[in-house]
């Protein structure tokens, strides 16, 4: 238990403590004596301001002590410690908690913990033959006993189980051989993120003429989330290529409005009622000649 009253001899050993601090500190960085704190019986820590740039509020702490019934004070340790108003670095945060969406770049690897709550074991069946496989050793014997047949060497009961008949092989063919899949927690976490970004409560959805459920640009997704989400395939939509809630909507809805057709230009008008005047001149032989030039008055001789 720490004593409230510092030992007198230890408290008076300020010069000894300052000399010890100056030996370990940068020259000229040991400031004024701040306090003397009793750590235990006959153990006192002297505090000196640190004037070194970059260490605002830090203190040199020098601990001195003396033995029982001894009058000589000895040095215990010297260390630089932060004070109440010291400039400290931010608390260290693991990288897994500092990572934010969009931080990943080309070549970056993001490992997942074995106990990640977003994931759960995928296919976990034993590598055993299918229950209805006639080549399974136990099944073959049961079938033989049921049909009163004799199992002899070389019969299916003694044959190795084909790889195709294993549960693992069948799972691989069905696309179910992933080591881990999304857990229920992972599904709900993803749904909450998508709902927040492209859900019915967004300003865009509030002003939309209709929801994505009735939009022709909505592409369904597989799995249990298809009942609530889809992918937008409209290049003019702000959610193009993003997972959207079926209750989301935007102004690029396929049935929001029908674009009016541009008016067709009027048919060209061909006026064939205009008659050009024709000049008739007398011919030498008494006939007439038609001239397409401007009309002239006929003279008489």
Secondary structure by P-SEA (a helix, b strand, c coil): ccccccccccccaaaaaaaaaaaaccccccccccccccccccbbbbbbbbcccccccccbbbbbbbcccccbbbbcbbbbbbcccccccccccccccccccccccccbbbbbccccccccccccccccccccccccaaaaaaaaaaacccccccccccccccccccaaaaaaaacccccccccaaaaaaaaaaaaaaccccccccccccccccccccccccccccccccbbbccccccccccccccccccccccccbbbbcccccccccccccbbbbbbbbbccccbbbbbcccbbbbbcc
